[in-house]
Amino acid sequence: MLVIIPDLVRKMFQRVALLAREIDQRSDQELHPVEESHIPTEVRPFVVALNRLLARVARSMEVQRRFVADAAHELRTPLTALSLQAELVSEAEMSDAARERLGVLRTGIERGRSLLNQL
């Protein structure tokens, strides 16, 4: 009995250890549900709860992605308007100091535009 029981317990928990390794090796973006069919019945409620958690995290990440995309889109319009106004101002007669400041303004607008593209 002392030899058989540890071997039996090890074999019973082998599937749980494989599941733990599979989850541990996932990347941050892999939020698909864990396969429940080959899980022992004693652990299945835990796996079901884990799958529900993964689904909530995936929904939350999607909401965040959508928010960032919408915010970037909303910011593009005023940035484009600023860019057009700076272009119109550049056509007017002005001093060298004013031209230099306009160049700084255009550089800032371009930096903002590239940040929005990264979003």
N, C-alpha and C positions, 0 to 999 in steps of 0.2 A: 504494500500500500504506500509506503514512504517513497518508493521510486515511481510508482504509477501516477499518483496525485499531482506532483509538481509538473510532470510531463503533460498531463491532461490539462492543467490550468494554463501552461505555456501555449499549448495548441489552441485553447479556447480564446485566449487574448491575442493571438497572432494577427487576426483580422483587425482588431482594434489598433494594434501597433502599426500595421500597414496603413490604416486610415490616418493615423496621426502623422506618419511620414508624408503621405500624399498632401495633406493640408499644409504641413510645414513647408513643403517645397513649392507651393503656389506663389505666384508673383502678386503684387499689390492689386493688379487689375483683374485677376482671376477670381470672380465672385460667383461662379456657377455653383449650383447646389451639389452637395455631397451625395453620392449614390447610396441609397438606403437598402437596396436589395440584398447585399451580401453582409449586412451588419447584424450582429447578434441581437436578439429581441431585447435583451437587458439594456443595451446601449442605444437602441433605436429612438426613444424619446429625446435623448440628448442630441442626436443627429438631426432630428426633425426641428428642434429648437435652434440648432446651429444654422440650418438651412433658412429658417425664417429670419434669423439675424443677418445672414448674408444677403437676403433679398432686401431687407430694410436698408442696409448699408449701400447696396447697389442703387436703390431708389434715391437715397440721400445724395450720393455722388452725382447722379444724373441731374437732380434738381440744382446742385451747385454748378455743374457744367453749363446748364441752360441759363442760370442767372448770370454767370460770367460772360457768356456769349451775348446775352441781351444787353448787358451793361456796356460791353465793348461796342456793340452796334449803336446804342444810344449816344455814345461819346464820339463816334465817328462824324456825325452830322455837325456838331459845333466846331470840331477840329477842322473840318473841311471849310466851314464858313470863315474861320480865322485865317486859314491858309489863303483863301481867295481874297480876303480883305488885305492881307499882307502883300499879296501880289499886286493889288490895285495901288496900294501905298507906294510900292517900289517904283511905280511908273511916274510918280510925282517928283517934282524938283525938291531936293533936300540937301542939307549939309552933310559933310563926311561923317560927323558924329552921329547924325540921325540914321544915315545908311548903315553904319556899324551896328547901331542898336537894332535896326530892322533885321540885319543878318543874324544877330543873337536870337531875336524873336523867331525867325524862320527855322533856325537850328532847334530851338525848343519845340516848335510845332512838329518838326520831323521826328524828334526824339519821342514825343507823345504818340505820334502815328505808329512808330515802330513798336512801342510798348503795347498799343492796342492790337497790332497784328499778332503779337506774342500771346495776348489773351485769347 
